[in-house]
Amino acid sequence: MKYVYILECIAEPDRHYTGVTDDLKTRLKAHNSGKVSHTAKFKPWRLRTYIGFSDANSAIEFEKYLKSHSGRAFAQKRL
């Protein structure tokens, strides 16, 4: 199972990060411990939402969509 997730910065609630992983708990710990360079300076993070996919390709495509302009608008409004 692959998970597409959206994190929200606790200090700056308007700041988000979107990613894909096999293990949500471990990945969130990595973000909050500073092991992920893209999120290290904005920690701590909390999980805003996640969606599970049985197909890895679908998860990767959905993550790419959420990182697009229209995908960010969709996530902000619907997720």
DRENTORKOL-3810 file (N, C-alpha, C; in nm, 4 decimals):
REM DRENTORKOL-3810
@n.u->0.0855; n.v->-0.1183; n.w->0.0000; ca.u->0.0000; ca.v->0.0000; ca.w->0.0000; c.u->0.0894; c.v->0.1237; c.w->0.0000
@n.u->0.0576; n.v->0.2163; n.w->-0.0875; ca.u->0.1255; ca.v->0.3461; ca.w->-0.0949; c.u->0.0305; c.v->0.4528; c.w->-0.0435
@n.u->0.0865; n.v->0.5484; n.w->0.0271; ca.u->0.0076; ca.v->0.6583; ca.w->0.0833; c.u->0.0568; c.v->0.7908; c.w->0.0270
@n.u->-0.0343; n.v->0.8712; n.w->-0.0219; ca.u->-0.0061; ca.v->1.0095; ca.w->-0.0572; c.u->-0.0515; c.v->1.0909; c.w->0.0632
@n.u->0.0374; n.v->1.1772; n.w->0.1110; ca.u->0.0057; ca.v->1.2501; ca.w->0.2347; c.u->0.0325; c.v->1.3987; c.w->0.2181
@n.u->-0.0362; n.v->1.4753; n.w->0.2988; ca.u->-0.0143; ca.v->1.6200; ca.w->0.3044; c.u->0.0172; c.v->1.6541; c.w->0.4484
@n.u->0.1315; n.v->1.7187; n.w->0.4676; ca.u->0.1711; ca.v->1.7654; ca.w->0.6000; c.u->0.1427; c.v->1.9139; c.w->0.6106
@n.u->0.1178; n.v->1.9561; n.w->0.7341; ca.u->0.0939; ca.v->2.0974; ca.w->0.7628; c.u->0.1944; c.v->2.1411; c.w->0.8681
@n.u->0.2602; n.v->2.2533; n.w->0.8435; ca.u->0.3553; ca.v->2.3077; ca.w->0.9396; c.u->0.2774; c.v->2.3615; c.w->1.0601
@n.u->0.3156; n.v->2.3217; n.w->1.1789; ca.u->0.2442; ca.v->2.3661; ca.w->1.2994; c.u->0.2649; c.v->2.5155; c.w->1.3229
@n.u->0.3858; n.v->2.5648; n.w->1.3000; ca.u->0.4154; ca.v->2.7068; ca.w->1.3231; c.u->0.3552; c.v->2.7974; c.w->1.2161
@n.u->0.3449; n.v->2.7469; n.w->1.0925; ca.u->0.2903; ca.v->2.8237; ca.w->0.9812; c.u->0.1844; c.v->2.7389; c.w->0.9111
@n.u->0.0596; n.v->2.7416; n.w->0.9572; ca.u->-0.0443; ca.v->2.6532; ca.w->0.9026; c.u->-0.0700; c.v->2.6663; c.w->0.7525
@n.u->-0.0240; n.v->2.7742; n.w->0.6890; ca.u->-0.0416; ca.v->2.7889; ca.w->0.5447; c.u->0.0664; c.v->2.7165; c.w->0.4653
@n.u->0.1663; n.v->2.6624; n.w->0.5338; ca.u->0.2756; ca.v->2.5909; ca.w->0.4676; c.u->0.2462; c.v->2.4413; c.w->0.4689
@n.u->0.2522; n.v->2.3791; n.w->0.3503; ca.u->0.2206; ca.v->2.2370; ca.w->0.3369; c.u->0.3296; c.v->2.1643; c.w->0.2605
@n.u->0.3341; n.v->2.0339; n.w->0.2784; ca.u->0.4252; ca.v->1.9479; ca.w->0.2044; c.u->0.3474; c.v->1.8244; c.w->0.1612
@n.u->0.3639; n.v->1.7852; n.w->0.0363; ca.u->0.2967; ca.v->1.6673; ca.w->-0.0177; c.u->0.4009; c.v->1.5635; c.w->-0.0547
@n.u->0.3742; n.v->1.4381; n.w->-0.0173; ca.u->0.4678; ca.v->1.3310; ca.w->-0.0491; c.u->0.3972; c.v->1.1976; c.w->-0.0629
@n.u->0.4759; n.v->1.0930; n.w->-0.0900; ca.u->0.4246; ca.v->0.9568; ca.w->-0.1023; c.u->0.5177; c.v->0.8643; c.w->-0.0247
@n.u->0.4605; n.v->0.7640; n.w->0.0422; ca.u->0.5393; ca.v->0.6740; ca.w->0.1252; c.u->0.4684; c.v->0.5400; c.w->0.1424
@n.u->0.5438; n.v->0.4429; n.w->0.1917; ca.u->0.4877; ca.v->0.3132; ca.w->0.2291; c.u->0.4506; c.v->0.3096; c.w->0.3772
@n.u->0.5154; n.v->0.3955; n.w->0.4575; ca.u->0.5005; ca.v->0.3923; ca.w->0.6034; c.u->0.4824; c.v->0.5345; c.w->0.6562
@n.u->0.3593; n.v->0.5709; n.w->0.6866; ca.u->0.3292; ca.v->0.7084; ca.w->0.7298; c.u->0.3972; c.v->0.7469; c.w->0.8606
@n.u->0.3924; n.v->0.6600; n.w->0.9596; ca.u->0.4497; ca.v->0.6936; ca.w->1.0911; c.u->0.5993; c.v->0.7202; c.w->1.0816
@n.u->0.6700; n.v->0.6325; n.w->1.0125; ca.u->0.8149; ca.v->0.6486; ca.w->0.9989; c.u->0.8473; c.v->0.7745; c.w->0.9191
@n.u->0.7719; n.v->0.8000; n.w->0.8146; ca.u->0.7974; ca.v->0.9173; ca.w->0.7307; c.u->0.7711; c.v->1.0470; c.w->0.8070
@n.u->0.6646; n.v->1.0522; n.w->0.8860; ca.u->0.6372; ca.v->1.1717; ca.w->0.9662; c.u->0.7486; c.v->1.1952; c.w->1.0674
@n.u->0.7976; n.v->1.0885; n.w->1.1291; ca.u->0.9103; ca.v->1.1014; ca.w->1.2224; c.u->1.0334; c.v->1.1567; c.w->1.1515
@n.u->1.0578; n.v->1.1114; n.w->1.0286; ca.u->1.1725; ca.v->1.1611; ca.w->0.9518; c.u->1.1578; c.v->1.3108; c.w->0.9231
@n.u->1.0387; n.v->1.3540; n.w->0.8877; ca.u->1.0153; ca.v->1.4966; ca.w->0.8628; c.u->1.0381; c.v->1.5773; c.w->0.9902
@n.u->0.9876; n.v->1.5305; n.w->1.1017; ca.u->0.9971; ca.v->1.6058; ca.w->1.2261; c.u->1.1340; c.v->1.5980; c.w->1.2927
@n.u->1.2163; n.v->1.5029; n.w->1.2537; ca.u->1.3515; ca.v->1.4942; ca.w->1.3103; c.u->1.4530; c.v->1.5690; c.w->1.2239
@n.u->1.4102; n.v->1.6259; n.w->1.1129; ca.u->1.4987; ca.v->1.7035; ca.w->1.0278; c.u->1.5747; c.v->1.6216; c.w->0.9254
@n.u->1.5380; n.v->1.4973; n.w->0.9046; ca.u->1.6081; ca.v->1.4108; ca.w->0.8096; c.u->1.5681; c.v->1.4355; c.w->0.6646
@n.u->1.4630; n.v->1.5120; n.w->0.6429; ca.u->1.4173; ca.v->1.5442; ca.w->0.5070; c.u->1.4541; c.v->1.6902; c.w->0.4805
@n.u->1.5445; n.v->1.7113; n.w->0.3863; ca.u->1.5984; ca.v->1.8459; ca.w->0.3643; c.u->1.4918; c.v->1.9488; c.w->0.3263
@n.u->1.3887; n.v->1.9087; n.w->0.2531; ca.u->1.2855; ca.v->2.0036; ca.w->0.2094; c.u->1.1970; c.v->2.0528; c.w->0.3223
@n.u->1.1906; n.v->1.9795; n.w->0.4318; ca.u->1.1012; ca.v->2.0177; ca.w->0.5408; c.u->1.1741; c.v->2.0487; c.w->0.6706
@n.u->1.3042; n.v->2.0322; n.w->0.6740; ca.u->1.3804; ca.v->2.0430; ca.w->0.7986; c.u->1.3670; c.v->2.1789; c.w->0.8669
@n.u->1.3699; n.v->2.2858; n.w->0.7904; ca.u->1.3683; ca.v->2.4173; ca.w->0.8564; c.u->1.2294; c.v->2.4654; c.w->0.8954
@n.u->1.1261; n.v->2.3902; n.w->0.8618; ca.u->0.9899; ca.v->2.4308; ca.w->0.8961; c.u->0.9236; c.v->2.3368; c.w->0.9966
@n.u->1.0002; n.v->2.2496; n.w->1.0601; ca.u->0.9418; ca.v->2.1542; ca.w->1.1549; c.u->0.8949; c.v->2.2259; c.w->1.2798
@n.u->0.8034; n.v->2.1748; n.w->1.3547; ca.u->0.7403; ca.v->2.0443; ca.w->1.3432; c.u->0.6225; c.v->2.0446; c.w->1.2450
@n.u->0.5912; n.v->1.9251; n.w->1.1977; ca.u->0.4834; ca.v->1.9022; ca.w->1.1030; c.u->0.3780; c.v->1.8120; c.w->1.1648
@n.u->0.2544; n.v->1.8261; n.w->1.1173; ca.u->0.1490; ca.v->1.7323; ca.w->1.1558; c.u->0.0832; c.v->1.6818; c.w->1.0277
@n.u->0.0288; n.v->1.5634; n.w->1.0370; ca.u->-0.0373; ca.v->1.5022; ca.w->0.9225; c.u->-0.1720; c.v->1.5702; c.w->0.9024
@n.u->-0.1906; n.v->1.6299; n.w->0.7860; ca.u->-0.3182; ca.v->1.6959; ca.w->0.7557; c.u->-0.4167; c.v->1.5944; c.w->0.6984
@n.u->-0.3707; n.v->1.5154; n.w->0.5998; ca.u->-0.4554; ca.v->1.4128; ca.w->0.5397; c.u->-0.3694; c.v->1.3116; c.w->0.4670
@n.u->-0.4248; n.v->1.1949; n.w->0.4429; ca.u->-0.3559; ca.v->1.0946; ca.w->0.3621; c.u->-0.4588; c.v->1.0092; c.w->0.2896
@n.u->-0.4145; n.v->0.9527; n.w->0.1779; ca.u->-0.5002; ca.v->0.8674; ca.w->0.0960; c.u->-0.4185; c.v->0.7446; c.w->0.0596
@n.u->-0.4764; n.v->0.6259; n.w->0.0791; ca.u->-0.4082; ca.v->0.5012; ca.w->0.0486; c.u->-0.4398; c.v->0.4528; c.w->-0.0922
@n.u->-0.3386; n.v->0.3987; n.w->-0.1586; ca.u->-0.3525; ca.v->0.3435; ca.w->-0.2934; c.u->-0.2949; c.v->0.2033; c.w->-0.2958
@n.u->-0.3653; n.v->0.1106; n.w->-0.3574; ca.u->-0.3121; ca.v->-0.0241; ca.w->-0.3723; c.u->-0.2171; c.v->-0.0314; c.w->-0.4913
@n.u->-0.2255; n.v->0.0649; n.w->-0.5826; ca.u->-0.1407; ca.v->0.0701; ca.w->-0.7009; c.u->-0.0388; c.v->0.1828; c.w->-0.6857
@n.u->0.0897; n.v->0.1496; n.w->-0.6884; ca.u->0.1951; ca.v->0.2487; ca.w->-0.6679; c.u->0.1946; c.v->0.3562; c.w->-0.7759
@n.u->0.1687; n.v->0.3190; n.w->-0.8998; ca.u->0.1668; ca.v->0.4185; ca.w->-1.0084; c.u->0.0559; c.v->0.5214; c.w->-0.9894
@n.u->-0.0590; n.v->0.4768; n.w->-0.9423; ca.u->-0.1694; ca.v->0.5701; ca.w->-0.9160; c.u->-0.1319; c.v->0.6673; c.w->-0.8053
@n.u->-0.0648; n.v->0.6185; n.w->-0.7031; ca.u->-0.0218; ca.v->0.7044; ca.w->-0.5924; c.u->0.0757; c.v->0.8108; c.w->-0.6417
@n.u->0.1717; n.v->0.7707; n.w->-0.7224; ca.u->0.2715; ca.v->0.8649; ca.w->-0.7739; c.u->0.2064; c.v->0.9686; c.w->-0.8650
@n.u->0.1140; n.v->0.9264; n.w->-0.9486; ca.u->0.0436; ca.v->1.0203; ca.w->-1.0362; c.u->-0.0415; c.v->1.1186; c.w->-0.9556
@n.u->-0.1063; n.v->1.0706; n.w->-0.8505; ca.u->-0.1885; ca.v->1.1595; ca.w->-0.7677; c.u->-0.1005; c.v->1.2590; c.w->-0.6927
@n.u->0.0148; n.v->1.2142; n.w->-0.6443; ca.u->0.1081; ca.v->1.3060; ca.w->-0.5784; c.u->0.1525; c.v->1.4148; c.w->-0.6762
@n.u->0.1866; n.v->1.3773; n.w->-0.7982; ca.u->0.2260; ca.v->1.4757; ca.w->-0.8996; c.u->0.1129; c.v->1.5755; c.w->-0.9246
@n.u->-0.0093; n.v->1.5255; n.w->-0.9316; ca.u->-0.1246; ca.v->1.6142; ca.w->-0.9516; c.u->-0.1379; c.v->1.7125; c.w->-0.8353
@n.u->-0.1253; n.v->1.6632; n.w->-0.7116; ca.u->-0.1402; ca.v->1.7511; ca.w->-0.5958; c.u->-0.0318; c.v->1.8583; c.w->-0.5900
@n.u->0.0807; n.v->1.8343; n.w->-0.6532; ca.u->0.1890; ca.v->1.9320; ca.w->-0.6558; c.u->0.1734; c.v->2.0324; c.w->-0.7698
@n.u->0.0760; n.v->2.0110; n.w->-0.8569; ca.u->0.0498; ca.v->2.1057; ca.w->-0.9654; c.u->-0.0361; c.v->2.2202; c.w->-0.9127
@n.u->-0.0493; n.v->2.3245; n.w->-0.9926; ca.u->-0.1297; ca.v->2.4403; ca.w->-0.9509; c.u->-0.2751; c.v->2.4009; c.w->-0.9236
@n.u->-0.3355; n.v->2.3285; n.w->-1.0162; ca.u->-0.4757; ca.v->2.2895; ca.w->-0.9972; c.u->-0.4891; c.v->2.1873; c.w->-0.8842
@n.u->-0.3893; n.v->2.1022; n.w->-0.8658; ca.u->-0.3913; ca.v->2.0048; ca.w->-0.7576; c.u->-0.3826; c.v->2.0704; c.w->-0.6209
@n.u->-0.3003; n.v->2.1761; n.w->-0.6092; ca.u->-0.2917; ca.v->2.2496; ca.w->-0.4811; c.u->-0.4257; c.v->2.3146; c.w->-0.4494
@n.u->-0.4905; n.v->2.3713; n.w->-0.5514; ca.u->-0.6221; ca.v->2.4328; ca.w->-0.5308; c.u->-0.7239; c.v->2.3273; c.w->-0.4878
@n.u->-0.7213; n.v->2.2102; n.w->-0.5528; ca.u->-0.8108; ca.v->2.1008; ca.w->-0.5164; c.u->-0.7872; c.v->2.0581; c.w->-0.3708
@n.u->-0.6616; n.v->2.0391; n.w->-0.3333; ca.u->-0.6291; ca.v->1.9949; ca.w->-0.1972; c.u->-0.6741; c.v->2.0976; c.w->-0.0931
@n.u->-0.6523; n.v->2.2242; n.w->-0.1227; ca.u->-0.6914; ca.v->2.3282; ca.w->-0.0287; c.u->-0.8413; c.v->2.3318; c.w->-0.0089
@n.u->-0.9155; n.v->2.3101; n.w->-0.1155; ca.u->-1.0615; ca.v->2.3172; ca.w->-0.1076; c.u->-1.1252; c.v->2.1879; c.w->-0.0572
@n.u->-1.0724; n.v->2.0726; n.w->-0.0992; ca.u->-1.1376; ca.v->1.9443; ca.w->-0.0735; c.u->-1.0716; c.v->1.8571; c.w->0.0317
@n.u->-0.9423; n.v->1.8743; n.w->0.0527; ca.u->-0.8734; ca.v->1.7875; ca.w->0.1475; c.u->-0.8355; c.v->1.8647; c.w->0.2708
END
